[in-house]
Amino acid sequence: MTTRQELHRHRWRVASSHPVSEGLLTYQSCACGQWRVTSTPLHPVAHPDLARTRAK
């Protein structure tokens, strides 16, 4: 049987974030009571070609 918590879309809210040697560590909570921890690399560049800028 599926519970009500499994049916809703989470709306994550940042509770706190902390710079660490590997990047940024973020603690997030949802109104349903669940928590998660996410990390972002120090220099996140998924598409280097899009990150380039033109000098004028």
Contacts in CASP RR format, 6 or more apart in sequence:
PFRMAT RR
TARGET T0000
AUTHOR 0000-0000-0000
METHOD contacts of the structure
MODEL  1
MTTRQELHRHRWRVASSHPVSEGLLTYQSCACGQWRVTSTPLHPVAHPDL
ARTRAK
5 32 0 8 1.000
5 34 0 8 1.000
8 32 0 8 1.000
10 30 0 8 1.000
10 32 0 8 1.000
10 34 0 8 1.000
11 30 0 8 1.000
11 31 0 8 1.000
12 28 0 8 1.000
12 29 0 8 1.000
12 30 0 8 1.000
12 36 0 8 1.000
13 28 0 8 1.000
13 29 0 8 1.000
13 30 0 8 1.000
13 31 0 8 1.000
14 26 0 8 1.000
14 27 0 8 1.000
14 28 0 8 1.000
15 27 0 8 1.000
15 28 0 8 1.000
15 29 0 8 1.000
15 35 0 8 1.000
16 26 0 8 1.000
16 27 0 8 1.000
17 24 0 8 1.000
17 25 0 8 1.000
17 26 0 8 1.000
17 27 0 8 1.000
18 24 0 8 1.000
18 25 0 8 1.000
18 26 0 8 1.000
19 25 0 8 1.000
20 39 0 8 1.000
22 39 0 8 1.000
22 41 0 8 1.000
22 42 0 8 1.000
23 39 0 8 1.000
23 40 0 8 1.000
23 41 0 8 1.000
23 42 0 8 1.000
24 39 0 8 1.000
24 40 0 8 1.000
24 42 0 8 1.000
25 37 0 8 1.000
25 38 0 8 1.000
25 39 0 8 1.000
26 37 0 8 1.000
26 38 0 8 1.000
26 39 0 8 1.000
26 40 0 8 1.000
27 35 0 8 1.000
27 36 0 8 1.000
27 37 0 8 1.000
28 35 0 8 1.000
28 36 0 8 1.000
28 37 0 8 1.000
28 38 0 8 1.000
29 35 0 8 1.000
45 51 0 8 1.000
END
